[in-house]
Amino acid sequence: MIKRNKEKGIEWLFTALAFSSLVFLTGIVIVLVKEALPIFSTVSLPAFLGGESWYPTAEPPEFGIFPLIMASFWVSAGAMLICVPLGVGSALYLHELAGERQRAVLKPVIEVLASVPSIIYGFFGMVILAPFLQDRFNLPIGLCVLSTSIVLGVMATPTVASIAEDALGYVPRSFREASFALGANRWETLTRVIIPAAGSGISTAVILGMSRAIGETMTVLMVAGGAAVVPSSIFDPVRPMTAAIAAEMGEAPVGSDHYHALFAVALALFIVTFAFNIIAELISRRYRLKLGLSR
C-alpha cells in the first residue's frame, strides 16, 4: 500500500511538472497580449507591421516595424545559407563516412560549439570578424548583415547537425542493406535512399536552426549595427527585432507607447518562432509515423 501511494505521488509530481510548462507558456502569452494591445489604439496593425519608420522617441513617434522584420529575415536567411550546408554536411559525414576515431573527435567539437555562450560569439564577431570584413571590403562599418549572418550561422550549426544526425539514425538499417543488395554504391545509397528517408527529420533540423537564428538576442545586439532601416545589401547595418527589444526596453518608460510597442514586437517575434516550432514538430511527427517510429 505504501509503495503504491509512493508511486502515485511520483506520478502526480511528474504530471504537475509536465503541465507546468503549459502554465508558463500561457502566462507568457497573456502578458505579451495584455501589454501589446494598447499600442494599437495609437497605430493600426497594418501601419505597425508595414510602416518603414521606427522612431519611437520622435515627436510625433513612428512605430513601423517593417525594418525590424526585414532585418530579422535577412540575417536569418544569411545564417541558413551558412549553417544548413555545414550542419547537414557534418551530420552526413559523422553518420555515414567518419571512422570511430574521427567521430570521437568531431562530435564533441560540434557539441562544444553549442555550449559556447552567445555573448562570446557576439564579442568575437564585434572585435575580430567585423573589423576584418570592414578592411576586406572597404566598408564604412563592419557591423552589418554579413557579419551577423556568419556568426549566427556558426551558432546554429550545432543545432542543425545534432538533429539531422538523429534523423539519419532513425533510418532503418534495412534500407541501406537493401540498397547495397540491389547493386547501389555508397554514394547512390546516401543520396537516393538515406537522405530522402531522413528528409523530414533534416527539414525539422533546418526549421529549428532558423528558429535559433531568429530568436538570438545578444549576438545581433553586438554585431548587427543597430540601424533601424530596411537593408538594401548584405553590407548594411540593421536592427533585428530581438536587438530592438533588448536595446530599448530598459529606456522605455513603463506604460508609454514605446513600452507597449516593444511588447508588440516581442509578440510578433513569439508568433514567428512558435510557428516555426509547430511546423518542425508536425514534420517530425509525420516522419516518425512514416517510418513506423511513433512514440
PyMOL commands that set and color helices and strands:
alter all, ss='L'
color gray80, all
select helices_A, chain A and resi 2-41+45-50+66-97+100-115+118-137+145-170+173-181+186-197+199-215+218-223+241-251+257-290
alter helices_A, ss='H'
color red, helices_A
select strands_A, chain A and resi 54-55+62-63
alter strands_A, ss='S'
color yellow, strands_A
deselect
rebuild
show_as cartoon
